[in-house]
Amino acid sequence: MSILVRRALPEDRDRIVEIDSIAGREPERLDYVAEFLEERHCFIAEEDGVVEGYGVMDHSFFGRGFISLVFVKEDRRRSGIGSALFERLEAECSSKGIFTSTNASNLGMQAFLGKRGYRLSGLVDNLDKDDPELFFFKDLGC
């Protein structure tokens, strides 16, 4: 089986929402996804035609690439889906470096980012109660 990562289309919205367990609980997540689909900043990862994950990257973070969201179906984590999404998002980046963030409590994502060559760049409090947001940077060497 091979993973195909492609730019998501507006008609992919329902397929994305179907796999995103947070979207069902947080209506603002649906608005967020719809906005990035419209702006063509969203990418989906498919395996045998089945959406297994998606990611969002744009250049609104001080003119630099920023991966604002990556979601992989729970039962497909640690299967290469996240890596395939990051590879594509990094390839789409037109700035010299790319940023992303995750909560301090998300140790799995922090380890993943370290393996991909991201390094800690800073911390922001007050986004999620009692769980600071850690920002990471990767030099793309462009």
Protein Blocks (a to p, Z undefined) as FASTA:
>chain_A
ZZddddddfklmmmmmmmmmklmmmmklmmmmmmmmmnopaccddeehiafbdcdddfke
goiacdfbdcddfklgonommmmmmmmmmmmpcbfbdcddddfklmmlmmmmmmnopacf
bdcehkbghiacddddddehZZ
